[in-house]
Amino acid sequence: MENCLFCKIMKGEIPSAKVYENEYVYAFRDINPQAPTHVLVIPKEHVASLNDTAGIPDRNLAECLRAIPVIAAQEGLTGGYRVISNCGPDACQTVPHLHFHILGGTQLAERMA
């Protein structure tokens, strides 16, 4: 998608702090971290959110999920981490490209809201 912020980041049109990449997935540090470690994991094929995943191959979504523990280990999140995917405006999804937040590096709050 030509105007998608995350597609532009993945293509290198906008700088990012890449932490992981393979054929299906791109992961980079969030510019507004909510924890000491805050990485965004995106599929390389554009899809707006989890609500729209019927249109992409299962492999693309599976590779995102498989990348998460690899990235967490690479980041040294041995005590645990949280994975979040905001879906839609009520969940505060600000970029309409499916993405997973990996949060860790500290004891996270038990409550999510």
GICOR-V251723 format. One record per run of one state. SS is the DSSP state (alpha for helix, beta for strand, coil for the rest). FROM is the first residue (numbers start at 0). LEN is the number of residues. If there is no record, write none. Layout:
BEGIN
SS:FROM:LEN  SS:FROM:LEN
END
This chain:
BEGIN
coil:0:4  alpha:4:6  coil:10:7  beta:17:4  coil:21:3  beta:24:5  coil:29:7  beta:36:7  coil:43:6  alpha:49:6  coil:55:2  alpha:57:17  coil:74:6  beta:80:4  coil:84:4  alpha:88:3  coil:91:7  beta:98:6  coil:104:9
END
